Amino acid sequence: MYNSIYPGYGKYYPGLNNRQITRKQDDEKSSQQSQNAENSEVKSNVPAVNSQNEHFPQVSGSVVVSQMQQNNIVFPNGEKSAIDYTQRRINITQVLKDFQNTANAIGAPDEIKTEVQSYLALVENQSKKEVPNEQIIKSNLKNASQILDEYITDTLKKPSTVVENWVDALFLQQIDYKSPIEETYSEKNADVFVSEKSPFENSIQESQQVATKNDFYVPEDKQLKNMFIQAKKFAAIDNNEKALHAFQTVADYAEETGDVQTAAIAYYEQGLLYDKFDRLEDALYSFDRASKGSSDNNIKARAHLSMGKIYDDFINFEPAVEHYCAAVSFSGESDNLNLQTKALTDLTRIHTERYDRESAFMFMDMSNTIANETKNNKLKGMTFASNANCCSQLNEKARALEYYGKSAELFVGENYYSGLANDYSKAADIMLQYGNKAKAKKLLSKAFIALQKCNNPELKQEVVEKITSM
């Protein structure tokens, strides 16, 4: 690994004026957009299905509707039913939303949700047409319901038609099969079929874990521990002002009691919140405090990577590179290969943007090498995809195609369809530059097929436009 690329500590460069600066716009649709769309996926264990099926009674037709009208359904994830059964007319987007809640309520695994989504995507496409085909919509809703019922049947070891009965009951209602333009299913629920626990639950569990080389630890002091967990709770439910205040309280108390490590962690968490809301001077200050106050190289690496990204966003090259290099160095010292790979990939990209070929390819080779040392195939794929984009910009088309191919192979194994579709689409662009229209069209067809298995409406529209223009 590379742990000596950066000779010393990074500097904090003040001077970003929040009132004058807004984040730079990304003029190119890069693979990072599609990769970030799914970057927070958390696989969870399948919970047991309630054998009483309290949300979907074992009856059919108007009886189901009648029972639903008497109850304001709330799913286990806290989501209320999107459908108001007291109204005479419901919209198809409400039905699609409740399919999401249904899948989450029964604890369907990712592969089941992906299969269901493929049918719901067809429903959505129909609902956007001037005159939606009612039969096509009904048929695909029935198919989706049967998939969920099969999962319930396998889980309970007894036949179930619960979801199909619910769909049949919905068909007795007056349904508006045309989606409102401003409220489409994909736009409102881009991450509908990512199976994950609530942010609140994840934060509690993360806070209570014992530290490993890649995880933050929880303080031993009981009072400080409770204060830290409370701050994480506020952040998890997006109560941001309370979270910021709580993390500052943690930092102050930790410094008073001599727990500099917990203070540094609190400043890092605080920096993430400030960065989220573009309070960039405050974010840089908090990250700087975290990097200087911590004795943990892993935290130092994370803080420097975050500062590098802020300067990178505003095309402030020198401090961005300095902090990225610091992140590479400290992550190397802490054996955090995943973070080191990300920092090296950022260094590749930032030098590519300046058309510094020598530096770009140096960091590219380093990022590929470190990525291959990790066990994270998705990260490997994202690294190859990002480096492929850089090769394309540097007019190294053959090498770009090679990297897109490696990335696609890794994404297939991870069922990361959005990244896979982006690889195919980018490779198709290069084939068109070579004049191979047939190959480009074949790659775009593969991209379209992959997009049926994920939610990425922007990339889907881009691919459709490319296909229709050929």
C-alpha positions in Angstrom: 0.0 0.0 0.0 1.0 3.6 -0.4 1.6 5.3 3.0 4.3 7.8 2.3 2.9 9.8 -0.6 2.2 12.7 1.8 5.1 14.0 3.9 3.3 15.9 6.6 0.0 17.2 8.0 -2.4 18.9 5.7 -3.3 22.5 6.1 -6.6 24.1 6.8 -7.3 26.8 4.1 -9.9 29.3 5.4 -11.6 31.7 3.1 -14.6 30.0 1.5 -17.5 32.5 1.8 -20.8 30.7 2.2 -22.8 33.6 0.9 -20.7 34.0 -2.3 -20.0 30.5 -3.3 -22.3 27.8 -4.5 -21.2 24.2 -5.4 -19.9 23.8 -8.9 -22.3 22.1 -11.3 -21.3 18.9 -12.9 -21.6 19.5 -16.6 -20.9 15.9 -17.5 -23.1 13.0 -16.6 -20.4 10.8 -15.1 -20.5 7.3 -13.6 -20.3 8.9 -10.2 -23.9 10.0 -10.5 -25.2 6.5 -10.9 -22.7 5.0 -8.4 -23.7 7.5 -5.7 -27.4 6.7 -6.3 -26.8 3.3 -4.6 -23.7 4.1 -2.5 -25.7 3.7 0.8 -27.1 0.2 0.3 -27.3 -1.7 3.5 -28.2 -5.4 3.3 -30.3 -6.6 6.3 -31.5 -9.9 7.6 -35.0 -11.0 6.5 -37.3 -10.4 9.4 -40.0 -12.9 10.2 -43.3 -12.4 8.5 -46.3 -11.9 10.8 -48.4 -15.0 10.3 -51.5 -13.0 11.1 -50.8 -10.7 8.1 -52.3 -7.8 10.0 -51.7 -5.3 7.2 -53.4 -7.5 4.5 -56.2 -9.6 5.9 -56.8 -13.0 4.5 -60.0 -12.0 2.7 -60.7 -10.8 -0.8 -62.6 -8.2 -2.9 -64.8 -5.6 -1.2 -64.2 -7.1 2.3 -60.5 -6.1 2.0 -61.5 -2.6 1.0 -64.1 -2.3 3.8 -61.5 -3.4 6.4 -58.9 -1.0 5.0 -61.4 1.9 5.1 -61.8 1.4 8.8 -58.0 1.5 9.5 -55.3 4.0 8.8 -52.7 1.5 7.8 -49.2 2.2 9.1 -46.4 -0.1 7.9 -43.6 -1.4 10.2 -41.2 1.1 8.8 -43.4 3.9 10.1 -44.7 4.8 6.6 -48.4 5.5 6.4 -50.4 4.0 3.5 -50.1 6.3 0.5 -53.7 5.3 -0.4 -56.6 7.1 1.3 -59.3 4.4 1.2 -61.9 6.9 2.2 -61.6 8.6 -1.2 -63.5 7.4 -4.2 -60.6 7.8 -6.5 -56.9 6.9 -6.1 -53.9 7.5 -8.3 -51.5 4.8 -9.6 -48.5 6.5 -8.0 -50.1 5.8 -4.6 -50.4 2.2 -5.5 -46.8 2.0 -6.5 -45.8 3.7 -3.2 -47.7 1.2 -1.2 -46.1 -1.7 -3.1 -42.8 -0.4 -1.7 -44.2 -0.4 1.8 -45.6 -3.9 1.3 -42.3 -5.3 0.2 -40.6 -3.7 3.2 -43.3 -4.8 5.6 -42.9 -8.5 4.7 -39.1 -8.2 4.8 -38.5 -9.2 1.2 -34.8 -9.6 0.3 -33.1 -7.6 -2.4 -33.5 -10.1 -5.2 -37.3 -10.3 -4.6 -37.6 -6.5 -4.5 -35.5 -6.2 -7.7 -37.8 -8.7 -9.5 -40.9 -6.8 -8.3 -39.4 -3.5 -9.4 -39.0 -4.7 -12.9 -42.8 -5.1 -13.2 -43.5 -1.8 -11.4 -41.2 0.0 -13.8 -43.4 -1.2 -16.7 -46.4 0.1 -14.8 -44.8 3.5 -14.3 -43.8 3.7 -18.0 -47.4 3.0 -19.0 -48.7 5.6 -16.5 -46.6 8.3 -18.1 -48.2 7.8 -21.5 -51.0 10.1 -22.7 -53.5 7.2 -22.6 -52.2 4.5 -20.3 -53.1 0.9 -21.2 -55.1 -0.3 -18.2 -54.7 -4.0 -19.0 -50.9 -3.8 -19.1 -50.9 -2.0 -15.8 -53.2 -4.5 -14.2 -51.3 -7.4 -15.6 -47.9 -6.2 -14.2 -49.4 -5.3 -10.8 -50.7 -8.9 -10.6 -47.3 -10.3 -11.6 -45.6 -8.2 -8.9 -48.2 -9.2 -6.3 -47.7 -12.9 -7.1 -44.0 -12.6 -6.6 -44.5 -11.2 -3.1 -47.1 -13.8 -2.3 -44.6 -16.5 -3.3 -42.1 -15.1 -0.9 -44.7 -15.1 1.9 -45.7 -18.7 1.1 -42.0 -19.8 1.2 -41.4 -18.0 4.5 -44.6 -19.1 6.3 -44.6 -22.6 4.7 -48.3 -22.1 3.9 -50.1 -20.8 0.8 -50.7 -17.1 0.7 -52.5 -14.8 -1.7 -52.5 -11.9 0.6 -50.9 -9.3 -1.7 -52.8 -10.5 -4.8 -56.1 -10.1 -2.8 -55.1 -6.6 -1.9 -54.4 -5.8 -5.6 -57.8 -7.3 -6.6 -59.5 -5.1 -4.0 -57.7 -2.1 -5.4 -59.1 -2.9 -8.8 -62.6 -2.5 -7.4 -61.7 1.2 -6.7 -61.7 4.0 -9.2 -58.1 4.2 -10.2 -56.5 7.1 -12.2 -53.9 5.2 -14.2 -52.1 8.3 -15.4 -49.3 9.6 -13.1 -49.1 13.4 -12.4 -46.0 14.8 -14.1 -44.7 16.3 -10.9 -45.2 13.1 -8.8 -43.8 10.1 -10.7 -42.9 6.9 -8.9 -39.2 7.0 -9.9 -38.7 10.6 -8.9 -40.4 10.2 -5.5 -38.9 6.8 -4.7 -35.5 6.5 -6.4 -34.2 4.2 -3.8 -37.5 2.3 -3.1 -36.1 -1.2 -3.5 -32.9 -0.8 -1.4 -33.4 -3.0 1.6 -32.2 -1.2 4.6 -33.0 -0.7 8.3 -34.1 2.8 9.3 -31.4 5.4 9.6 -32.3 5.6 13.3 -31.7 1.9 13.9 -28.5 1.8 11.9 -27.1 4.8 13.9 -27.8 3.2 17.2 -26.2 -0.1 16.2 -23.2 1.7 14.7 -22.8 3.7 17.9 -22.8 0.6 20.1 -20.2 -1.3 18.1 -16.7 -1.8 19.5 -14.1 -0.1 17.4 -12.3 -1.9 14.5 -9.7 -0.4 12.2 -12.4 1.0 9.9 -15.1 1.9 12.5 -15.3 4.6 15.1 -15.5 3.5 18.7 -17.9 4.5 21.4 -16.4 6.3 24.5 -16.1 4.2 27.7 -17.4 7.0 29.9 -21.1 6.2 30.5 -22.3 9.8 30.4 -20.2 10.7 27.4 -21.4 7.5 25.6 -25.1 8.5 26.2 -24.4 12.0 25.0 -22.7 10.6 21.8 -25.5 8.2 21.1 -28.1 10.9 21.6 -26.3 13.1 19.1 -26.3 10.3 16.6 -30.0 9.8 17.1 -30.6 13.5 16.3 -28.5 13.2 13.2 -30.3 10.0 12.1 -33.8 11.6 12.2 -32.5 14.8 10.5 -32.9 17.0 13.5 -29.8 18.7 12.4 -29.7 21.8 14.7 -30.0 19.6 17.7 -27.5 17.2 16.3 -24.9 20.0 15.7 -25.4 21.3 19.2 -25.3 17.8 20.7 -22.0 16.9 18.9 -20.5 20.2 20.1 -21.6 19.3 23.7 -19.9 15.9 23.3 -16.7 17.6 22.0 -16.6 20.1 24.8 -17.2 17.5 27.5 -14.7 15.1 26.0 -12.0 17.7 25.9 -12.8 18.6 29.6 -12.4 15.0 30.6 -9.3 14.4 28.5 -10.9 12.1 25.9 -9.4 13.7 22.8 -10.4 10.8 20.6 -14.1 11.2 21.3 -13.8 14.9 20.8 -12.2 14.4 17.4 -15.0 12.0 16.4 -17.6 14.5 17.4 -16.0 17.2 15.4 -15.9 14.9 12.4 -19.6 14.0 12.7 -20.3 17.8 13.1 -18.3 18.5 9.9 -20.4 16.0 7.9 -23.6 17.8 9.0 -22.1 21.2 8.1 -21.0 19.9 4.7 -24.4 18.5 4.0 -26.0 21.9 4.3 -23.1 23.8 2.5 -21.9 25.6 5.7 -18.5 25.0 4.3 -16.4 27.3 6.5 -17.8 25.5 9.6 -17.3 22.1 7.9 -13.7 22.8 7.2 -13.1 24.0 10.7 -14.7 20.9 12.2 -12.8 18.5 9.9 -9.6 20.3 10.7 -10.2 20.0 14.5 -11.0 16.3 13.9 -7.8 15.7 12.0 -5.5 17.5 14.4 -7.2 16.3 17.6 -7.3 12.6 16.8 -4.6 10.0 17.4 -6.4 7.6 15.1 -5.0 7.7 11.5 -8.3 6.4 10.2 -10.2 9.5 11.5 -7.4 11.7 10.2 -7.8 10.1 6.7 -11.5 10.6 6.7 -11.3 14.2 7.7 -8.7 15.0 5.1 -10.7 13.2 2.4 -13.7 15.3 3.3 -11.7 18.5 3.3 -10.2 17.6 -0.1 -13.7 17.1 -1.6 -14.8 20.5 -0.4 -11.9 22.2 -2.1 -12.3 20.0 -5.1 -15.9 21.0 -5.5 -14.8 24.6 -5.9 -11.9 23.8 -8.2 -9.3 24.9 -5.6 -6.7 22.6 -6.8 -3.7 22.9 -4.5 -5.4 22.4 -1.1 -7.6 19.7 -2.6 -4.6 17.7 -3.8 -2.8 18.3 -0.4 -5.7 16.9 1.6 -6.3 14.0 -0.8 -2.6 13.1 -0.5 -2.9 13.3 3.3 -5.9 11.0 3.2 -3.8 8.5 1.1 -1.0 8.6 3.7 -3.1 8.3 6.8 -5.4 5.6 5.4 -2.2 3.7 4.4 -1.0 3.9 8.0 -4.3 2.6 9.3 -4.5 -0.2 6.6 -7.9 1.3 5.4 -7.6 0.1 1.8 -11.1 1.2 0.9 -10.6 4.8 1.9 -7.1 4.8 0.3 -8.6 3.6 -3.0 -11.2 6.4 -2.9 -8.6 9.1 -2.3 -6.3 7.8 -5.1 -9.3 7.7 -7.4 -10.1 11.4 -6.6 -6.4 12.3 -7.3 -6.7 10.5 -10.6 -9.8 12.4 -11.6 -8.6 15.9 -10.4 -5.3 15.6 -12.4 -7.3 14.3 -15.4 -9.4 17.5 -15.3 -6.2 19.5 -15.6 -5.0 17.1 -18.4 -1.9 16.2 -16.4 -1.4 12.9 -18.0 1.7 11.8 -16.2 0.2 12.4 -12.7 -3.2 11.1 -13.7 -1.9 7.7 -14.9 0.5 7.5 -11.9 -2.5 7.8 -9.5 -4.6 5.6 -11.7 -2.2 2.7 -11.5 -1.9 3.2 -7.8 -5.7 3.2 -7.3 -6.1 0.0 -9.4 -3.4 -1.7 -7.4 -4.9 -0.8 -4.0 -8.4 -1.6 -5.1 -7.4 -5.0 -6.2 -6.0 -5.6 -2.6 -9.5 -5.0 -1.1 -12.3 -7.6 -0.9 -14.8 -5.0 -2.0 -15.8 -5.9 -5.6 -18.2 -3.0 -5.8 -15.5 -0.6 -4.9 -13.2 -2.3 -7.4 -15.8 -1.8 -10.1 -16.4 1.8 -9.2 -12.6 2.4 -9.3 -12.3 0.9 -12.8 -15.4 2.9 -14.0 -14.0 6.2 -12.7 -10.6 5.4 -14.2 -12.2 4.5 -17.5 -13.9 7.9 -17.6 -10.5 9.5 -17.0 -8.9 7.4 -19.8 -11.7 8.5 -22.2 -11.1 12.1 -21.3 -7.3 11.6 -22.0 -8.2 10.0 -25.3 -7.0 6.6 -24.3 -10.0 4.9 -25.7 -8.7 1.3 -25.8 -7.7 1.5 -22.2 -11.1 3.0 -21.3 -12.9 0.1 -23.0 -10.7 -2.4 -21.1 -11.6 -0.7 -17.7 -15.3 -0.4 -18.5 -15.2 -4.2 -19.3 -13.5 -5.0 -16.0 -16.0 -2.7 -14.1 -19.0 -4.3 -15.8 -17.8 -7.8 -14.9 -17.5 -6.8 -11.2 -20.9 -5.1 -11.1 -22.6 -8.1 -12.6 -21.3 -10.2 -9.7 -22.6 -7.5 -7.2 -26.0 -7.1 -9.0 -25.2 -3.4 -9.2 -27.3 -2.7 -12.3 -27.1 1.1 -12.3 -23.3 1.0 -12.5 -23.4 -1.8 -15.0 -25.8 0.2 -17.3 -23.5 3.3 -17.0 -20.5 1.2 -18.1 -22.4 -0.1 -21.1 -23.6 3.4 -22.0 -20.1 4.9 -21.8 -18.6 2.1 -23.8 -21.2 2.6 -26.4 -20.1 6.2 -26.8 -16.6 5.1 -27.5 -17.8 2.5 -30.1 -19.7 5.3 -31.9 -16.4 7.3 -32.0 -14.8 4.3 -33.6 -17.7 4.2 -36.1 -19.0 0.9 -34.9 -22.7 1.7 -34.7 -23.8 -1.9 -34.5 -21.7 -2.6 -31.4 -22.8 0.7 -29.8 -26.4 -0.2 -30.3 -25.9 -3.7 -28.8 -24.2 -2.1 -25.7 -27.0 0.4 -25.3 -29.5 -2.5 -25.4 -27.6 -4.2 -22.6 -27.7 -0.9 -20.7 -31.5 -0.6 -21.1 -32.0 -4.2 -19.9 -29.9 -3.5 -16.8 -31.9 -0.3 -16.1 -35.1 -2.3 -15.8 -33.6 -3.8 -12.7 -32.8 -0.6 -10.8 -34.1 2.9 -10.2 -32.1 5.5 -12.2 -34.5 7.5 -14.2 -31.9 10.1 -15.4 -29.6 7.4 -16.8 -32.6 5.6 -18.3 -33.8 8.7 -20.1 -30.2 9.3 -21.4 -29.9 5.7 -22.7 -33.4 5.9 -24.4 -32.4 9.1 -26.1 -29.2 7.6 -27.4 -31.0 4.5 -28.8 -33.7 6.6 -30.5 -31.1 8.9 -32.1 -29.3 6.0 -33.8 
